[in-house]
Amino acid sequence: MSYSRWLSVLAMLLLPLGSLAECQRSEPGTLWNYVGDLSTDLHIKMTLVFNGTKLKGRYVYASQLRDIDLKGRIIDGRQFVLDELDASGKVTGQFSGVFADQDPRGNYGDSRLECEVMVGSWQKTGSSQQRPFYLRSVDATTGSLGHRYGAVGAADDGLIDRNAQRFWEAARRGDKAAVAGLIRYPIRVLSGKRTITLRSPADFIEQYEALITPATREAILSDIPRYMFVRDQGIMLANGMVWFGADGKVISLVPLP
């Protein structure tokens, strides 16, 4: 979609603000996770904490996997502003837009939405160029920005993120030994129509092509190993195809054919 067309869509979304249900959340103990893109070609993921009209969070580019802090507010129930902050708290960019009444990409059909879809533009501080962005909500989890993975018993969120990133990058490279080294053994995996038990990295490497199939690899790489859903049984990547334990190693894998 061209930028001018995107602005037209955004303008239409903003017009009936007064008659729409507002985005109202006040859950400081919940992390809401969004995925989408910036300039249509940069894959991004965002996690937000809603506290009335106040917003706080982080976002990350799939190409960089570096957390960027966010702080902002909701205006008039649906519009929002999110300042991008560097390590010193200086504003380096800004997301501004609206919680859309309907999804311009049709992921929610004709459903009336509240906080599920965010659209608007991002602008770097000091630049006149505006870039469109789109984000949709994918899941929510209890926790805080400083400690997300406590529900699974993890003491060190950084360890989880580092191991998940290593697994993701190893799968991208096709590095069999590196992928196998990030599995917790023994592990039971469904391979074809049978369940097999793998007891060592050597076992995993021997079955690698049946486990990390092209479809499995694509599904893993379509997600971003940050801001993952967590419950007491594990931490989820790729819509449940991969689950990590409290040490950041893979405890469950469900390959696609």
N, C-alpha and C positions, 0 to 999 in steps of 0.2 A: 504494500500500500504506500503511495506517495505521501510525503509529509503534508502537502496541502489537503489531500483527501483525509488524512488522519485528523487534521485540525477541524475539518468539517464534521467528522463523526463526533469528535469531542464536544464541539459546539452544540450539536443536537442532544448529546447526553446531558449537557449542563442546563439546557433551556427550562425543563419543567421541575427544577429543584424543589420549589415550594410544595408541590403536590405529592412528592415521593416519600416513601419510608426512609428514615435516616439510618446511617450506620452508627449504631449505638452499642458500644461494648465497654465494660468497665471491669476487666479481669486481669489485674496486674500479675497474677500467678499463672497466666496462660500465654504460651507462645504460638502465634498464628503464622503459618508458613505459606509463602506464595512463590510461584515459579512463573517465568515469562521471559520477555526479551526487551532489549533496549536497541533502538534503531532497527528493529526486526531481525538483526543478525547476531546480536550479542546475547547469549543465554545467561540469565541472571536468576538468583534466588534471594528471597528476602524473608526475614523473620521479624514480626512486630509484636509489641506489647501495647494493648489498648488500656488506657486508664482515663475514662471519661473522654474529654476532648484532646487529651494529651497522647502523643505517640512517641514510642522509642523503639529502636531496633538496630538491625544490621543488614547489609546485603553483600553479595559476593558475585563476581563474574566467574563463569565456568573456566574461562581462559586463564584466570589468575589465581583463584582460590585464596584470595586475601580479604579478610573481613573489613568492611567499611561501616563505621558507626553512623546512625541516623537519629535525628531528634526533630519532632514537629508537632503538628496539631491538626484537628479536624475543624473546619469552618462551616457554620450553617448546616451541620448535619451530614453533608456529603462531600464537600470540597476538602482538600487537604494540602498541606505543605510539609515536606520532609527535607530538612537540611542535612547534607552530607558533611561529616566532620573528619578532620585528620586527627592524629594522635594528640595534638595540643588543644583540640577543641575548636580549631579554626574552620569556618565554613568553606568548603571547597567545591560545592555543587548543590543543586536543589532539584528534588522531584516535586512537581505541582500537578494536581489533577483532580479527579473525582472518583468516588466509589460509584461505579456505573449502575444505573437502574436495570439495564439489560447488557448481556455480554455481546460486544460487537463481533466476536468470533464464533458465537453460537455454541459454546461449550455447555451452557446451561439451558439451551433451547429458548423458549419464550418466558422462562421463569423471571419473576420480579426479584431483584437482588438487593441486598443491603450492604454487606461488607466484602462480598466474595470476589469482586473484580475491580482492579485499579487501573485506570488509564490516564494518560496525560503526557507531559513532556519533562525531560531532564535537561538541565542547563548547567554547564560548568561556570564557576565564579569567574567573572571577567570576560566571558565570551558571550557573543550575541546569538550564537547558534543553539537552537533547541532541537532535541532529539526525542521522538515519540517512544513511549514505553507501554507495555501491557503486562499485567500480573494477575494471576488467578490463584485463589486459595486452594491448597491441596490437603492440608491437615492442620491439626492443632495438638499441642502437648503441654502438660504441666511442667513448670520449671521456671528458670530465670535466664536472662542473657548471660549471666556469669556462671551459671551451673545448670545446664540443660539436661544432662543425662543421669541425674541422681536416681531416677525411678528404677534403673536397671542395676543400681549399686555401684556405679562408676564414681570414683573419687577425682579423676582427672579428665575433664572434658577435652583438653588438648591432646591427650593420648588417643582418645577415640577419633578425633578429627584427623590426626596424623596418620593413624593406621587405615582409616577409611579412605583417605586421599591416596595412600600408597597402593591400596588394593585397586582403586579406580584407575590410577595411572598405569599400574602393572597390567590390568585388563586391557587398557587402551593400547599398550605396547605389544601385547601378546607375550609377556614375559612369564612363562609357565612357572619357573622356579620362584619368582617373587610372589605371584598369586598363591602358590601352594604354601609358601612360608607365612601367609597371613590367615591361614585356616587353623581353627582349634580342633585338634584330633582327640579321640576318634569323632568322625562326623558321618551321619547317615544322609545319603543323597539319592533322590529318585532319578535313575538313569534309564530312559526308555520306559518300559513297563515294570521294571524291578527296582527295588531299593537296595543300594549297596552301602557297605560300611568301609570308609577309608580311614586307615590307621596311621598314615604317615604322609609327608610331602611326596615321597616317591609314588605312593598309591595314587595321589591326586594327579601328578604329572602324567602317569600312565593313562588316566582316564580323561585328560584335559579336554580333548576335542569333543567328547560327549557331554562334558559339564559346562564348559564355556563355549557354547555354540555361537555362531554368528548372531543369532537372534538374542541370545542371552547377553552377549557383549554389547550389542546395540542398546538393549534395555538399560544396562548398567550405565553406559556412557550418556544416555539421555537424561539421567538424573545428575545432581550435583552433590558431592559428598560433604555437605554442610547442612546445618539446621534440620537434622533428620528427626523423624517421628520416633518417640521412645515410649516403651511400656516396661513393665517389670520383667518381661521375658526377653527383651532385646531392643536393638536400635535398627530401624528399617531403612534400607536403600532400595531404589528401583521397584517401588510399589510392593514390597514384601518378597521380592525375588532373592534378596540378600538380607540377612540379619546379623548384626554384630553383638558380641557380648561386652561385658564390663571392661575387658582388656583391649577392646577394639579389634579383636579377631573374629573371623566369620564363624558363626555357630550354626547357621542354616543357609542352604542354597537350594533354590528351586529352578533348575535349568529349563529353558524353553527349547522345544524341538528344533 
